[in-house]
Amino acid sequence: MPSLKSILSLSLSLLSLLQYHTNALALPTNEHDTTTTSKREMNITLICPSTRAPVFGSVSGAWKILEHLKTLDNEPPLPTVAMEDGCRRMGCQEGTGVFWCVRDAKWAYHNPPTYKTLVEQAQMILDNQQCKSTDVTNTRPMVAGEAVYGDAWSVVLKGLDCKAGQE
């Protein structure tokens, strides 16, 4: 029969593990809790997580989407500011969505990025450790963030239900 000391020790260990995972997956409560990284030479700011990317999604799902987008040669369809958050979903895999968002559709129309450019920005999010977390079992890498190009458009990686329509 386990002693009271061993039960207490086990309980404290489990509580510590639970607190670790709760903190690892906690979303920021205000803007001061987000991490912003600036790539000044490219005019790109990373925000992890962001208001557009509040939920973490699967890193492997994001890579699958990006691998597909790399095979596309044409320019992506433009998002419109009339869409929710001005974002167009470019793909969704394993509970992760990749979005192209605009703040000013007129600017994006005259200077649209290529799929290659959008993929490069998404990879910046995936490469930034501050945009990553793990699931509750601490075994599945997760990601959430937004790479903002100037003040015109951004790429967003976030968790969502892929079976639902555009979010």
Summary of the structure (lengths in Angstrom):
residues: 167
radius of gyration: 18.7
end to end distance: 53.3
largest distance: 74.0
contacts: 508
relative contact order: 0.21
helix: 39%
strand: 26%
